[in-house]
């Protein structure tokens, strides 16, 4: 496992290298892979110009500001995070931040699906969390009492990360789920999840359709027909609300199912290919390797 100090140092180098870029894909820029990471905000921004350029990353990111402030642009939303702000950035959503104050204190938590799969948690625990939806406003302003509760969870995760107790990753996964549940409760007190804006409504229906049909239907035209819209319009809406195209959304769901089967079953690669709708195992391998830069077999072997 990569050392936390090394990860932080390399991330700062990556930020400096792309400081003037219009849009950064950190999956390509930051080559050191991990499934979970937590850092103090004051450590992240120490000796930097206190800005992060527009970027996409495959990690879910949750920041908690205990003290200080910063300006964010996340997806279609712009806001200033201040004391007791919780900021949730979904996977692959374009986000940037600047003007991190000199007195900033808090935490930043990053994780991906693999972290949960490797600890035998079903991905459904993340999939049904509305707070991780790109259509939801990414900032939650907490009361002082709520902020203390959230800070305690981050502190526990940080302590476990640096400790050597048994099953620490399982406990960290549990605490992340607890954080997401608490976040949804706090969010629902001020901003209803069922806001029925047209683009959000289409996005929700599209995601539901993917869940029902992704094993057998991979064309954008099929989903557009089901929603009674033109494929180009569907792509535009999904791109706006999620940061990725409709086609990428379908492929990501297939990839997620594949990774779950590789982690959690003893099915052969050929059997998994057939289960996720690929009649040709070689084409399945090409599909997986294009996304992960590694074959399904090597991916499974690296996560045993």
C-alpha positions in Angstrom: 0.0 0.0 0.0 1.3 3.5 -0.9 2.4 5.7 2.0 0.0 8.6 2.8 2.9 11.1 2.8 4.0 9.9 -0.6 0.5 10.1 -2.0 0.1 13.6 -0.7 3.5 14.7 -2.1 2.7 13.2 -5.6 -0.7 14.8 -5.6 0.8 18.2 -5.0 3.2 17.6 -7.8 0.3 16.7 -10.1 -1.6 19.9 -9.2 1.5 22.0 -9.9 2.0 20.3 -13.3 -1.6 21.0 -14.4 -2.1 24.4 -12.8 -2.8 26.2 -16.1 -4.8 23.5 -17.8 -8.5 24.0 -18.8 -9.6 20.5 -17.7 -7.6 17.7 -16.1 -8.3 14.0 -16.0 -6.6 13.0 -12.8 -7.1 9.3 -13.7 -4.4 9.9 -16.4 -2.4 12.6 -14.6 -2.2 10.9 -11.2 -0.8 7.5 -11.9 -0.6 6.2 -8.4 -3.7 4.1 -7.9 -5.4 3.6 -4.5 -8.9 2.6 -3.4 -9.2 4.9 -0.3 -7.4 7.9 1.0 -8.0 10.5 3.8 -6.1 13.7 4.4 -6.3 16.8 6.4 -7.2 19.9 4.3 -4.5 21.9 6.0 -1.9 19.4 4.9 -3.2 19.2 1.3 -3.0 23.0 0.7 0.2 23.7 2.7 2.8 25.2 0.4 0.5 25.4 -2.6 -1.2 28.2 -4.5 -4.5 27.0 -2.9 -6.4 26.2 -6.1 -7.2 23.0 -7.9 -8.0 23.4 -11.7 -11.1 21.9 -13.3 -10.8 18.2 -13.1 -12.5 14.8 -13.3 -11.5 11.8 -11.2 -13.0 8.3 -10.8 -13.0 8.7 -7.0 -15.9 9.9 -4.9 -14.7 12.9 -2.9 -16.1 14.2 0.4 -14.6 17.3 2.0 -15.5 18.7 5.4 -14.5 22.3 6.2 -14.0 22.7 10.0 -12.5 26.2 9.6 -11.9 28.7 6.8 -13.4 28.8 3.3 -13.0 28.0 -0.4 -14.9 28.7 -3.7 -16.1 25.6 -5.6 -17.5 24.9 -9.0 -18.9 21.3 -9.2 -20.9 20.3 -12.2 -23.4 23.0 -12.8 -23.1 24.4 -9.2 -21.1 27.3 -7.9 -20.8 27.9 -4.1 -18.5 29.0 -1.3 -17.8 26.4 1.4 -17.4 27.9 4.9 -17.1 26.5 8.4 -19.2 23.3 8.9 -19.7 22.8 5.1 -19.8 19.3 3.7 -18.9 19.0 0.0 -19.7 15.8 -1.9 -18.2 15.4 -5.4 -19.5 12.3 -7.3 -17.3 10.2 -9.4 -16.2 11.7 -12.7 -18.1 15.0 -12.2 -16.1 18.0 -13.3 -15.0 20.1 -10.2 -12.6 22.9 -9.3 -11.8 25.0 -6.3 -9.9 28.1 -5.5 -9.2 30.7 -2.8 -8.7 28.2 0.0 -8.1 30.4 3.0 -4.9 30.4 4.9 -6.7 29.2 8.1 -8.3 26.2 6.4 -8.9 23.1 8.5 -10.8 20.0 7.8 -10.7 16.7 5.9 -10.8 15.3 2.4 -11.9 11.7 1.9 -11.5 9.8 -1.4 -12.8 6.3 -2.2 -14.0 4.2 -5.1 -16.2 1.1 -5.6 -13.2 -1.2 -5.4 -12.6 -0.3 -1.8 -16.0 -1.6 -0.9 -15.8 -4.7 -3.1 -12.5 -5.7 -1.7 -14.0 -5.6 1.8 -17.0 -7.7 0.7 -19.5 -4.9 0.9 -22.2 -5.0 -1.9 -22.0 -2.0 -4.2 -25.8 -1.5 -3.6 -24.8 0.3 -0.4 -23.3 3.1 -2.5 -25.6 2.8 -5.5 -28.8 3.8 -3.7 -27.2 6.9 -2.0 -28.8 9.9 -3.4 -26.1 12.2 -2.0 -23.7 10.7 -4.6 -25.9 11.7 -7.5 -24.5 14.4 -9.8 -28.0 16.0 -9.9 -27.9 16.8 -6.2 -26.4 20.1 -5.0 -22.9 19.1 -3.7 -22.8 21.3 -0.6 -24.5 20.8 2.7 -24.3 23.5 5.3 -24.3 21.9 8.7 -25.2 23.2 12.1 -22.5 23.3 14.7 -23.9 20.2 16.3 -24.1 18.4 13.0 -20.6 19.5 12.1 -19.3 18.0 15.4 -20.9 14.7 14.5 -19.4 14.6 11.0 -16.0 15.7 12.3 -16.0 12.8 14.7 -16.6 10.3 11.8 -13.7 11.8 9.9 -11.5 11.6 13.0 -12.4 7.9 13.5 -11.6 7.1 9.9 -8.2 8.9 10.1 -7.3 7.2 13.3 -8.2 3.8 11.9 -6.3 4.5 8.7 -3.1 5.1 10.7 -3.7 2.3 13.2 -2.9 -1.4 13.0 -6.0 -2.9 14.5 -7.7 -6.0 12.9 -10.4 -5.4 10.2 -9.6 -1.7 10.0 -10.6 -1.4 6.4 -14.0 -3.0 7.1 -14.6 -0.5 9.9 -13.5 2.4 7.6 -16.1 1.2 5.0 -18.8 1.1 7.7 -17.9 4.7 8.8 -18.0 5.9 5.2 -21.5 4.4 4.9 -22.5 6.1 8.2 -21.2 9.4 6.8 -23.3 9.0 3.6 -26.4 8.2 5.6 -26.0 11.1 7.9 -25.3 13.4 4.9 -28.5 12.3 3.3 -30.5 13.0 6.5 -28.9 16.5 6.9 -29.5 17.3 3.2 -33.1 16.2 3.2 -33.8 18.6 6.1 -33.1 21.6 3.8 -33.3 20.5 0.2 -35.7 17.8 -1.0 -34.3 15.0 -3.1 -37.5 14.8 -5.3 -37.0 18.1 -7.1 -38.6 17.5 -10.5 -36.5 19.5 -12.9 -36.8 18.0 -16.4 -33.1 17.2 -16.8 -33.0 15.6 -13.4 -36.1 13.6 -14.1 -34.7 12.3 -17.3 -31.4 11.4 -15.7 -33.1 9.5 -12.9 -35.3 7.6 -15.4 -32.3 6.9 -17.6 -30.3 5.5 -14.6 -33.3 3.3 -13.7 -33.5 2.0 -17.2 -29.8 1.2 -17.2 -30.2 -0.8 -14.1 -33.0 -2.8 -15.6 -31.5 -3.4 -19.1 -27.7 -2.9 -19.1 -26.9 -6.6 -19.3 -28.7 -6.9 -22.7 -29.1 -3.3 -24.1 -26.0 -1.2 -24.6 -27.1 1.3 -27.3 -28.0 4.9 -26.5 -30.8 4.6 -29.1 -32.6 2.0 -27.0 -32.7 4.2 -23.9 -33.6 7.3 -25.9 -36.5 5.4 -27.4 -37.7 4.3 -24.0 -37.6 7.9 -22.8 -39.2 9.3 -26.0 -36.3 11.6 -26.7 -33.7 11.9 -29.5 -30.4 10.1 -28.7 -28.5 13.4 -29.1 -30.7 15.1 -26.6 -30.3 12.3 -24.2 -26.5 12.5 -24.5 -26.6 16.2 -23.9 -28.8 15.9 -20.8 -26.8 13.1 -19.3 -23.5 14.9 -20.0 -24.8 18.0 -18.3 -26.0 16.3 -15.2 -23.4 13.6 -14.7 -20.3 14.8 -16.5 -20.2 11.8 -18.8 -22.2 10.7 -21.9 -25.1 8.3 -22.0 -22.8 5.7 -23.7 -20.2 6.1 -21.0 -22.8 5.7 -18.3 -23.9 2.4 -19.8 -20.4 1.2 -20.1 -19.6 2.2 -16.5 -22.5 0.2 -15.2 -21.3 -2.8 -17.2 -17.8 -2.3 -15.9 -19.1 -2.1 -12.3 -20.9 -5.3 -12.7 -17.9 -7.0 -14.2 -15.6 -5.8 -11.3 -18.1 -7.1 -8.8 -18.2 -10.5 -10.4 -14.4 -10.6 -10.6 -14.2 -9.7 -6.9 -17.0 -11.7 -5.5 -17.4 -14.9 -7.5 -15.3 -17.8 -8.8 -16.9 -17.7 -12.3 -14.4 -18.0 -15.1 -13.7 -15.0 -17.3 -15.7 -16.7 -20.1 -18.7 -17.2 -17.8 -18.5 -13.6 -16.5 -18.3 -12.3 -20.1 -21.5 -14.2 -21.0 -23.2 -13.0 -17.8 -22.7 -9.4 -18.7 -23.8 -9.8 -22.3 -20.6 -10.5 -24.3 -20.9 -13.6 -26.5 -17.2 -13.2 -27.5 -14.8 -13.4 -24.5 -12.1 -11.8 -26.5 -14.2 -8.7 -27.2 -15.1 -8.7 -23.5 -11.4 -8.6 -22.6 -10.8 -5.7 -25.0 -13.7 -3.8 -23.5 -12.4 -4.3 -19.9 -8.8 -3.6 -20.8 -9.8 -0.3 -22.6 -11.3 1.0 -19.4 -8.9 -0.5 -16.8 -5.6 -0.8 -18.7 -5.4 -4.4 -17.4 -7.0 -7.7 -18.5 -9.9 -9.1 -16.4 -7.7 -12.0 -15.3 -4.9 -9.7 -14.1 -7.4 -7.4 -12.4 -8.8 -10.4 -10.5 -5.3 -11.6 -9.6 -4.2 -8.2 -8.3 -7.1 -8.0 -5.9 -7.0 -11.5 -4.4 
